[in-house]
Each structure stands twice: as C-alpha cells, then as structure tokens.
Amino acid sequence: TQDKTTLVIAHRLSTVIDAHEILVMDKGGIIERGNHVALLAQGGRYSEMWLMQQTQNTDPSVTS
C-alpha cells in the first residue's frame, strides 16, 4: 500500500494497529483520531475497546 491511501474498516483493533492514522467513529461521527499509541494514551473509547479485546483474548474461560 505504499504511496496509496487504504481505507480499512475493522472491529478487531489488532487489524489496524500499524495504521498511520486511526479514526474512531460513533453514530456516524469521528470521536477520536490518531495512531495506536496516541489513542491508547488518550484513555478514551479506543483504549477501552483495546483493553476489552485484549482481555477477551487472554481469558482462559473463553474457548475457540
């Protein structure tokens, strides 16, 4: 994707972890914008979703 703009819509945040810019949307509007590290540091919705997904991935009671 070098020298191209790529739009990725993802529910699994691990899909976009290396994106240059991530837009977090709610009800059709952008509520947060930044890269993975910056969004985690903000402690907002992206950070909440990231922590929730990481917890789900490491929960031994969850089976595949």
VOGU-3710 file (C-alpha; in Angstrom, 3 decimals, decimal comma):
1> tqdkttlvia> 0,000/0,000/0,000  2,996/2,319/-0,363  2,045/5,644/-2,000  -1,630/4,714/-1,718  -4,441/5,532/0,635  -6,172/2,465/2,011  -9,393/2,515/3,986  -9,846/-0,387/6,397  -13,000/-0,887/8,434  -12,329/-3,233/11,315
11> hrlstvidah> -13,871/-4,397/14,542  -10,708/-6,235/15,636  -8,321/-3,434/16,562  -5,285/-5,649/16,003  -6,102/-5,247/12,293  -5,276/-1,522/12,372  -2,511/-1,398/14,992  0,125/-0,346/12,405  -2,051/2,210/10,602  -0,650/5,729/10,310
21> eilvmdkggi> -3,993/7,154/11,355  -6,993/5,544/13,031  -10,408/7,172/13,138  -12,789/6,032/15,863  -16,412/6,608/14,936  -19,648/6,563/16,880  -23,101/7,216/15,441  -21,597/8,358/12,148  -19,172/10,881/13,624  -15,456/10,822/14,350
31> iergnhvall> -14,885/10,836/18,109  -11,138/10,090/18,213  -8,278/10,315/15,754  -4,621/9,298/15,962  -2,277/6,342/15,774  -2,472/3,318/18,056  -0,049/4,653/20,695  -1,642/8,105/20,817  -5,156/6,694/21,100  -4,141/4,371/23,935
41> aqggrysemw> -2,552/7,335/25,748  -5,795/9,339/25,460  -7,628/6,724/27,512  -10,816/7,176/25,504  -13,087/4,833/23,576  -10,287/3,249/21,510  -8,339/2,489/24,670  -11,426/0,956/26,291  -12,084/-1,234/23,251  -8,407/-2,271/23,049
51> lmqqtqntdp> -8,337/-3,327/26,715  -11,625/-5,210/26,332  -10,363/-7,099/23,274  -7,051/-7,936/24,934  -8,887/-9,265/28,000  -11,125/-11,405/25,793  -8,065/-12,824/24,002  -6,368/-13,863/27,254  -9,400/-15,078/29,210  -8,871/-18,842/29,787
61> svts> -12,607/-19,356/30,170  -13,149/-18,340/26,535  -12,895/-21,266/24,140  -12,229/-21,053/20,421
//
